[in-house]
Amino acid sequence: MVRPRSVPTVGHGLSQHLHYTPSSRVVMADDLDGVFRSIFKSGSIVFVGFVVEMLISFFGKVLVARWLTRVDYGAVAIGSSLLSTLSVIVLLGMHTGVSRYLSRYDDDDSRRGVILSAFQISLPITVVVTAGIFILADPLATRVFNDSELGPVLQVFAVALPFLAVTKLSLGAVRGMQRTLPKIYIENLATPIFRLGLVVVAIVLGAQAIGVAWAYALARILPGIAGLYFLYRLTPLFSEGVRPLIFGRKYVPMRRQLLVFSLPLVVSAAMGRVLADFDTYLLGYYADLGLVGTYNVIYPIATAMGFVLSAFGYLTMPVISRLHAEKRHDEMAVLYQGVAKWVFLTTLPLLLVTFLFPRFIIGVTFGSKYLAGAAALQLLIVSYFVNALTGPNIQTLTSIGGTRSLMKFNIFAAVVNIVLNVLLIPRYELVGAAAATVIALVLLDVLVSVRLYRQARLQPFGRSLVLPAVFGIAVAAVLYAVVVRVVGVSPVSIVSMFVLFVPLYAVGVLWFGGIEQYEIMIVNSIEDRFDINLEPIKRIARRLM
């Protein structure tokens, strides 16, 4: 693979790229214009769906956490985490494998074989695991988590597992047929809206942990049915009827191919679930469900800081993959630094206010009964600061073929997380769980970023990122000192500080970072895509540059 000898510096615009003549700079600018326009034209619907899902899911968690006691919310959190973990195990990566292999075949017999083989592998495992959890729920509750009331909650979540598996497999098949909208309809819109509606009904009826658990479980049934509907309408699985499938005709078995491709994916996915959920399980084992409830309040707040990165990573991943395949490395570098810059600069205000005033953030969202998690929240924010600073490194490494390296890094980080959780949680409880997670996530980010630089010479740091970031942190520190020492900490002073910070920070971003050529392309793409006029904003920006 041919790599550029130097990474373009984004800080001073495209005109300072090395090794380019004026005419080639024009060509590169035109190419980047097409890149950015393709992102906004193809990804706007996906982005909107992603935003809606994040907001509704977060609001639903706030409602549940405020309604239930800390212990009951901890029970629901254990059940929800168990459902997510088990879904990775029972699917065996089949939902990803079927998506990949369907696009490789043109004949219906092979496509039916891919889909049917995925279901033949996953569904029997799903049934066995569901039955096992249902039977063993009470021993798990009493012997592992020391709370007999958790058993029925685990049984309810076990009921949801087959429907979740069917949904994932169906949407994987539909995606393999090059249809993306059903995933948005079901996963990004229908599921969170349906779950929120059922949660509201449960709260109105005065339900406790078991009732909320049923709301979560029932919210998986409708998406499962909808997934089967799209599977019937948009794939050739049932085009020859059901009888040929039962008697082994009209399809080509693909079980071995799917397993060979998908099993390595299970390892990475399982390690990801370890990083996300293992601290929850160990808090329940070493401490109590009340601390589990508190931890599952601060963790969603912290992960919300990664929203911008997740959204941009989702949108830019296929574009970076295409640029890499076409060996357009310099444009990859500009795109990566540009995305990293705006991910970090847009996330920084939220990171700062959450880090400086964790008790305020917890209180206004989930309620004062969870304030014991303030110190742990500050620790978690550190990991998301590093995560935002390094940019879409994981998505980019995946898109350029670094999946084996990513799998190794995930395994290493997961092992570190497990060991640290076992060592720290018994002594430090919430802070120990947060510290273990922070160390593992920062380690993962560093490993991925180093690998990305060695493999493709991609790195996020440029003058237009570093200087505005330093300026923003300095302004926040000054305002914080004024609030703490002069005015006093109160909801009014915190909101006032944020209102003052945002315009000062925006001026600093424009003054020290500037608006570059590719960012003008983004603004033009937004205007064209959504038919809006941003000239007033552009006029203000020109005055500040």
Legacy VTK file of the C-alpha trace (Angstrom):
# vtk DataFile Version 3.0
C-alpha trace
ASCII
DATASET POLYDATA
POINTS 545 float
0.000 0.000 0.000
1.375 3.392 -0.989
1.318 5.845 1.898
1.826 9.618 1.798
5.200 10.748 3.083
3.608 13.397 5.274
0.195 14.031 6.716
-1.443 17.211 5.437
-1.748 19.912 8.058
-5.369 20.886 8.374
-4.678 23.900 10.515
-3.980 26.388 7.688
-6.332 25.193 4.990
-5.802 23.216 1.825
-3.349 25.699 0.375
-0.564 24.451 2.640
-0.664 20.791 1.616
2.775 19.561 0.690
3.667 18.007 -2.651
0.809 19.677 -4.548
0.861 22.166 -7.370
-1.870 24.846 -7.604
-3.725 22.861 -10.251
-3.624 19.663 -8.187
-4.940 21.570 -5.172
-7.968 22.582 -7.225
-8.536 18.954 -8.212
-8.239 17.840 -4.581
-10.655 20.527 -3.441
-13.165 19.403 -6.059
-12.715 15.769 -4.983
-13.251 16.674 -1.333
-16.328 18.653 -2.274
-17.775 15.467 -3.755
-16.768 13.503 -0.657
-18.506 15.863 1.764
-21.594 16.203 -0.397
-21.924 12.421 -0.600
-21.788 12.216 3.200
-24.675 14.639 3.653
-26.788 13.372 0.772
-26.559 9.676 1.635
-26.347 9.941 5.388
-28.851 12.593 6.403
-31.734 10.163 6.976
-29.475 7.784 8.888
-28.199 10.677 10.985
-31.718 11.860 11.848
-32.698 8.330 12.846
-29.604 8.043 15.004
-30.364 11.342 16.756
-33.978 10.359 17.423
-32.970 6.984 18.855
-30.367 8.505 21.172
-32.685 11.202 22.508
-35.677 8.925 23.054
-33.574 6.196 24.679
-31.931 8.664 27.054
-35.280 10.230 27.974
-36.715 6.769 28.626
-33.851 5.933 30.994
-34.414 9.205 32.843
-38.104 8.382 33.331
-37.389 4.875 34.599
-34.565 5.961 36.917
-36.650 8.754 38.434
-39.674 6.509 38.944
-37.995 3.428 40.392
-35.918 3.121 43.522
-32.158 2.758 43.103
-32.406 -0.965 43.814
-35.251 -1.548 41.350
-33.481 0.473 38.669
-30.375 -1.610 39.312
-32.417 -4.774 38.768
-33.709 -3.469 35.432
-30.152 -2.464 34.474
-28.853 -5.978 35.219
-31.620 -7.511 33.106
-31.055 -5.126 30.206
-27.290 -5.715 30.280
-27.819 -9.474 30.358
-30.100 -9.245 27.323
-27.453 -7.309 25.381
-24.690 -9.734 26.356
-26.703 -12.836 25.503
-27.731 -11.416 22.129
-24.060 -11.320 21.117
-23.638 -14.957 22.137
-26.721 -16.379 20.445
-26.311 -14.452 17.193
-22.704 -15.614 16.676
-22.211 -12.705 14.280
-24.766 -14.173 11.863
-26.556 -10.854 11.389
-23.308 -9.368 10.068
-22.386 -12.449 8.065
-25.725 -12.651 6.286
-25.471 -8.985 5.366
-22.063 -9.522 3.802
-22.750 -12.760 1.931
-26.108 -11.807 0.438
-24.476 -9.075 -1.622
-22.075 -11.633 -3.134
-24.744 -13.758 -4.812
-27.204 -12.967 -7.582
-29.263 -16.181 -7.664
-32.191 -16.665 -5.305
-31.224 -20.212 -4.257
-27.893 -19.021 -2.853
-29.480 -16.010 -1.193
-32.140 -18.186 0.411
-29.350 -20.463 1.605
-27.501 -17.601 3.253
-30.581 -16.350 5.101
-31.871 -19.765 6.112
-28.429 -20.936 7.253
-28.089 -17.903 9.519
-31.443 -18.668 11.149
-30.608 -22.387 11.412
-27.432 -21.579 13.339
-28.716 -18.839 15.640
-32.293 -19.770 16.512
-31.614 -23.164 18.176
-28.920 -21.552 20.323
-31.334 -18.743 21.164
-34.013 -21.184 22.306
-31.570 -23.127 24.496
-30.093 -19.991 26.088
-33.544 -18.484 26.668
-34.738 -21.654 28.385
-31.528 -21.838 30.421
-31.818 -18.273 31.708
-35.507 -18.744 32.453
-34.766 -21.866 34.517
-31.623 -20.541 36.221
-32.908 -17.017 36.893
-33.615 -17.610 40.584
-30.224 -19.241 41.364
-28.482 -16.420 39.468
-30.401 -13.820 41.437
-29.737 -15.324 44.866
-26.236 -16.812 44.509
-24.593 -14.265 42.203
-26.399 -10.998 42.920
-27.727 -11.763 46.428
-31.226 -10.488 45.654
-34.085 -12.947 45.230
-36.365 -10.286 43.720
-34.065 -10.062 40.689
-35.090 -13.546 39.477
-38.455 -12.638 37.896
-36.862 -9.602 36.220
-34.239 -11.827 34.567
-36.966 -14.208 33.388
-38.860 -11.359 31.740
-35.768 -10.182 29.871
-35.102 -13.781 28.790
-38.491 -13.756 27.039
-37.283 -10.840 24.898
-34.155 -12.635 23.647
-35.719 -14.621 20.738
-37.466 -11.513 19.413
-34.233 -9.518 19.573
-32.384 -12.272 17.703
-35.060 -12.443 14.997
-34.966 -8.667 14.604
-31.182 -8.596 14.200
-31.123 -11.497 11.733
-33.989 -10.092 9.663
-32.469 -6.629 9.437
-29.086 -8.137 8.576
-30.702 -9.950 5.650
-32.566 -6.838 4.519
-29.360 -4.822 4.701
-27.666 -7.468 2.578
-30.300 -6.734 -0.074
-29.049 -3.103 -0.071
-32.088 -1.795 1.833
-31.163 0.546 4.701
-34.481 2.212 5.544
-36.038 -0.795 7.372
-33.209 -0.674 9.919
-33.912 3.015 10.538
-37.651 2.386 10.827
-37.272 -0.523 13.257
-34.122 0.027 15.328
-33.836 3.812 15.319
-37.505 4.779 15.438
-40.015 2.021 16.228
-38.101 0.255 19.011
-37.231 3.309 21.175
-40.646 4.923 20.599
-42.502 1.700 21.406
-40.337 1.136 24.497
-40.877 4.696 25.721
-44.636 4.371 25.261
-44.753 1.117 27.215
-42.571 2.601 29.964
-44.980 5.528 30.292
-47.910 3.103 30.530
-46.069 1.079 33.191
-45.367 4.215 35.232
-48.963 5.435 34.938
-50.144 2.044 36.191
-47.741 2.279 39.126
-45.558 -0.637 38.043
-42.269 -1.397 39.777
-39.191 -3.249 38.475
-41.079 -6.239 37.065
-43.568 -4.008 35.240
-40.817 -1.882 33.695
-39.000 -5.076 32.699
-42.123 -6.195 30.841
-42.228 -2.814 29.094
-38.661 -3.385 27.878
-39.395 -6.969 26.839
-42.661 -6.246 25.026
-40.919 -3.452 23.132
-38.881 -6.178 21.403
-41.897 -8.119 20.131
-43.230 -5.615 17.594
-39.787 -4.990 16.024
-39.342 -8.757 15.717
-42.635 -9.068 13.841
-41.771 -6.048 11.691
-38.391 -7.601 10.908
-40.076 -10.780 9.663
-42.410 -8.658 7.521
-39.485 -6.924 5.809
-37.743 -10.290 5.488
-40.802 -11.595 3.624
-41.234 -8.521 1.430
-37.646 -7.595 0.582
-35.746 -10.897 0.408
-36.233 -14.057 -1.693
-36.487 -16.330 1.376
-40.176 -17.188 0.860
-40.414 -16.547 -2.882
-40.839 -20.293 -3.532
-43.121 -20.862 -0.557
-42.389 -22.624 2.723
-42.444 -26.303 1.687
-39.179 -26.216 -0.320
-37.421 -24.721 2.682
-38.740 -27.422 5.015
-37.663 -30.273 2.722
-34.246 -28.827 1.896
-34.960 -27.766 -1.677
-34.580 -24.432 -3.478
-31.658 -23.253 -1.355
-27.896 -23.777 -1.081
-26.667 -24.316 2.520
-24.084 -21.723 3.618
-23.570 -22.621 7.276
-19.830 -23.268 7.076
-19.078 -20.065 5.152
-21.105 -17.985 7.580
-19.404 -19.488 10.624
-15.892 -18.996 9.221
-16.602 -15.332 8.546
-18.725 -14.498 11.565
-17.031 -16.221 14.507
-14.069 -13.778 14.660
-16.617 -10.961 14.797
-18.175 -12.556 17.870
-14.886 -12.219 19.737
-14.691 -8.462 19.131
-18.389 -8.019 19.894
-18.127 -10.064 23.088
-15.137 -8.036 24.254
-17.133 -4.900 23.552
-19.918 -6.163 25.786
-17.341 -6.932 28.492
-16.162 -3.326 28.352
-19.758 -2.096 28.505
-21.371 -4.482 31.000
-18.837 -6.363 33.120
-18.585 -3.590 35.697
-22.374 -3.709 36.072
-22.280 -7.440 36.826
-19.396 -7.133 39.292
-21.026 -4.230 41.121
-24.067 -6.446 41.560
-21.863 -9.310 42.761
-19.546 -7.415 45.126
-21.862 -4.584 46.226
-25.635 -4.280 45.772
-28.271 -3.423 43.173
-28.530 0.130 44.509
-24.967 0.836 43.366
-25.754 -0.887 40.068
-28.627 1.550 39.640
-26.402 4.545 40.386
-23.693 3.329 38.000
-26.238 2.835 35.243
-27.276 6.450 35.692
-23.815 7.955 35.344
-22.769 5.602 32.543
-25.492 6.769 30.099
-24.592 10.386 30.905
-20.957 9.660 30.055
-21.752 7.691 26.902
-23.974 10.541 25.719
-20.724 12.512 25.358
-19.790 10.121 22.557
-22.929 10.829 20.555
-21.297 13.239 18.084
-18.397 10.859 17.491
-20.724 7.900 16.916
-22.863 9.843 14.458
-19.937 11.205 12.448
-18.156 7.867 12.565
-21.207 6.114 11.149
-21.503 8.636 8.324
-17.832 8.846 7.373
-16.837 5.176 7.700
-18.000 4.123 4.188
-16.470 7.263 2.671
-13.075 6.587 4.260
-13.314 2.973 3.106
-13.876 4.142 -0.482
-11.015 6.660 -0.341
-8.715 3.952 1.016
-9.704 1.528 -1.740
-8.975 4.238 -4.335
-5.615 5.050 -2.634
-6.616 8.685 -2.080
-4.578 8.921 1.109
-4.173 12.686 1.287
-7.926 13.207 1.080
-8.338 10.566 3.801
-5.994 12.576 6.016
-7.919 15.805 5.453
-11.265 14.099 6.055
-10.038 12.349 9.205
-8.556 15.488 10.742
-11.613 17.515 9.785
-14.025 15.052 11.372
-11.811 14.695 14.465
-11.644 18.468 14.828
-15.390 19.040 14.782
-16.192 15.984 16.871
-13.915 17.224 19.639
-14.760 20.919 19.397
-18.525 20.291 19.453
-18.238 17.788 22.309
-15.867 19.835 24.479
-18.503 22.187 26.027
-20.599 19.237 27.231
-17.519 17.416 28.506
-16.405 20.462 30.480
-19.742 21.288 32.097
-20.296 17.630 33.048
-16.788 17.276 34.476
-16.937 20.544 36.429
-20.499 20.147 37.747
-21.299 16.401 37.904
-23.744 16.730 40.805
-25.738 19.355 38.916
-25.903 17.220 35.760
-26.979 14.104 37.675
-29.545 16.042 39.686
-31.294 17.744 36.766
-31.444 14.549 34.709
-31.830 11.427 36.843
-32.467 12.956 40.261
-30.733 13.653 43.559
-30.904 10.045 44.804
-28.048 9.192 42.423
-25.656 11.990 43.495
-23.285 9.446 45.045
-22.066 8.738 41.517
-20.638 12.251 40.955
-16.957 11.339 41.427
-17.304 8.235 39.258
-18.955 10.333 36.543
-15.963 12.690 36.505
-13.668 9.721 35.947
-15.788 8.400 33.079
-15.755 11.836 31.441
-11.951 11.597 31.219
-12.231 8.533 28.975
-14.736 10.254 26.696
-12.476 13.318 26.535
-9.721 11.075 25.149
-12.260 9.312 22.943
-13.424 12.577 21.394
-9.846 13.851 21.056
-8.677 10.822 19.066
-11.594 11.061 16.640
-13.264 8.198 14.740
-10.215 5.955 15.098
-12.013 2.651 15.621
-14.393 3.188 12.692
-11.508 4.275 10.466
-9.286 1.320 11.371
-12.217 -0.984 10.616
-12.859 0.660 7.247
-9.239 0.251 6.091
-9.076 -3.440 6.973
-7.590 -3.412 10.470
-10.191 -5.749 11.972
-7.644 -8.324 13.204
-5.686 -5.658 15.057
-8.923 -4.260 16.446
-9.942 -7.701 17.697
-6.617 -8.093 19.534
-6.900 -4.626 21.063
-10.472 -5.327 22.198
-9.426 -8.587 23.825
-6.509 -6.921 25.609
-8.635 -3.996 26.817
-11.387 -6.369 27.980
-8.910 -8.476 29.973
-7.480 -5.330 31.577
-11.018 -4.188 32.386
-11.926 -7.505 34.010
-8.766 -7.640 36.131
-9.086 -4.028 37.281
-12.784 -4.438 38.076
-12.046 -7.486 40.231
-9.266 -5.606 42.035
-10.930 -2.212 42.447
-14.692 -2.739 42.887
-14.529 -4.619 46.240
-12.583 -1.707 47.768
-13.711 1.396 45.880
-17.137 0.323 44.521
-18.447 2.985 42.078
-15.143 4.824 41.751
-13.345 1.511 41.269
-15.698 0.459 38.477
-15.317 3.828 36.773
-11.516 3.782 37.114
-11.314 0.302 35.580
-13.470 1.391 32.658
-11.480 4.597 32.106
-8.120 2.825 32.051
-9.385 0.137 29.662
-11.070 2.595 27.272
-8.121 5.015 27.200
-5.763 2.108 26.601
-7.956 0.923 23.726
-8.033 4.408 22.182
-4.256 4.766 22.408
-3.599 1.339 20.870
-6.024 1.950 18.006
-4.666 5.442 17.320
-1.051 4.231 17.238
-1.994 1.400 14.885
-3.944 3.784 12.661
-0.977 6.120 12.385
1.452 3.298 11.603
-0.829 1.724 9.023
-2.207 4.807 7.244
-0.408 7.836 8.726
-3.720 9.169 10.029
-3.795 11.259 13.200
-6.286 13.827 14.530
-4.036 16.617 15.762
-3.819 19.874 13.868
-3.398 23.506 14.768
-7.104 24.160 14.210
-7.974 21.529 16.830
-5.322 22.121 19.484
-5.476 25.926 19.764
-9.297 26.227 20.061
-9.288 23.323 22.541
-6.672 24.991 24.754
-8.549 28.298 24.498
-11.863 26.653 25.431
-10.394 24.852 28.444
-8.739 28.084 29.626
-11.989 30.064 29.319
-13.892 27.331 31.181
-11.281 27.345 33.964
-11.570 31.129 34.408
-15.378 31.067 34.437
-15.377 28.121 36.838
-13.096 29.985 39.246
-15.425 32.987 39.146
-18.492 30.823 39.785
-16.926 28.866 42.652
-15.094 31.688 44.446
-17.163 34.785 43.678
-20.734 33.997 42.679
-21.217 30.594 44.284
-22.363 27.312 42.756
-26.086 27.243 42.001
-28.255 26.192 39.062
-28.521 29.829 37.955
-24.757 30.440 38.097
-23.979 27.191 36.263
-26.435 27.945 33.461
-25.136 31.528 33.276
-21.569 30.250 33.019
-22.539 27.948 30.151
-24.400 30.761 28.364
-21.295 32.967 28.649
-18.933 30.175 27.664
-20.604 29.176 24.384
-20.210 32.494 22.475
-16.682 33.048 23.844
-15.757 29.526 22.815
-17.279 30.003 19.349
-15.208 33.162 18.852
-12.092 31.267 19.936
-12.796 28.440 17.508
-13.159 30.896 14.625
-10.222 33.046 15.704
-7.687 30.285 16.364
-9.003 27.542 14.105
-10.550 29.446 11.239
-12.957 28.188 8.624
-11.141 26.098 6.070
-11.895 25.098 2.516
-13.433 21.744 3.329
-15.630 23.328 6.013
-17.005 25.781 3.466
-17.886 22.703 1.405
-19.773 21.258 4.380
-21.773 24.467 4.843
-22.603 24.546 1.135
-23.650 20.892 1.265
-25.948 21.564 4.231
-27.529 24.509 2.405
-28.098 22.423 -0.731
-29.289 19.293 1.083
-31.809 21.001 3.373
-32.614 24.041 1.189
-31.721 26.615 3.842
-29.835 29.916 3.776
-26.902 30.140 6.210
-25.562 33.431 4.863
-26.113 35.341 8.168
-23.992 32.795 10.025
-21.331 32.859 7.316
-21.251 36.662 7.438
-20.595 36.651 11.196
-17.899 34.015 10.744
-16.130 36.096 8.078
-15.937 39.064 10.459
-14.331 36.967 13.181
-11.755 35.257 10.970
LINES 1 546
545 0 1 2 3 4 5 6 7 8 9 10 11 12 13 14 15 16 17 18 19 20 21 22 23 24 25 26 27 28 29 30 31 32 33 34 35 36 37 38 39 40 41 42 43 44 45 46 47 48 49 50 51 52 53 54 55 56 57 58 59 60 61 62 63 64 65 66 67 68 69 70 71 72 73 74 75 76 77 78 79 80 81 82 83 84 85 86 87 88 89 90 91 92 93 94 95 96 97 98 99 100 101 102 103 104 105 106 107 108 109 110 111 112 113 114 115 116 117 118 119 120 121 122 123 124 125 126 127 128 129 130 131 132 133 134 135 136 137 138 139 140 141 142 143 144 145 146 147 148 149 150 151 152 153 154 155 156 157 158 159 160 161 162 163 164 165 166 167 168 169 170 171 172 173 174 175 176 177 178 179 180 181 182 183 184 185 186 187 188 189 190 191 192 193 194 195 196 197 198 199 200 201 202 203 204 205 206 207 208 209 210 211 212 213 214 215 216 217 218 219 220 221 222 223 224 225 226 227 228 229 230 231 232 233 234 235 236 237 238 239 240 241 242 243 244 245 246 247 248 249 250 251 252 253 254 255 256 257 258 259 260 261 262 263 264 265 266 267 268 269 270 271 272 273 274 275 276 277 278 279 280 281 282 283 284 285 286 287 288 289 290 291 292 293 294 295 296 297 298 299 300 301 302 303 304 305 306 307 308 309 310 311 312 313 314 315 316 317 318 319 320 321 322 323 324 325 326 327 328 329 330 331 332 333 334 335 336 337 338 339 340 341 342 343 344 345 346 347 348 349 350 351 352 353 354 355 356 357 358 359 360 361 362 363 364 365 366 367 368 369 370 371 372 373 374 375 376 377 378 379 380 381 382 383 384 385 386 387 388 389 390 391 392 393 394 395 396 397 398 399 400 401 402 403 404 405 406 407 408 409 410 411 412 413 414 415 416 417 418 419 420 421 422 423 424 425 426 427 428 429 430 431 432 433 434 435 436 437 438 439 440 441 442 443 444 445 446 447 448 449 450 451 452 453 454 455 456 457 458 459 460 461 462 463 464 465 466 467 468 469 470 471 472 473 474 475 476 477 478 479 480 481 482 483 484 485 486 487 488 489 490 491 492 493 494 495 496 497 498 499 500 501 502 503 504 505 506 507 508 509 510 511 512 513 514 515 516 517 518 519 520 521 522 523 524 525 526 527 528 529 530 531 532 533 534 535 536 537 538 539 540 541 542 543 544
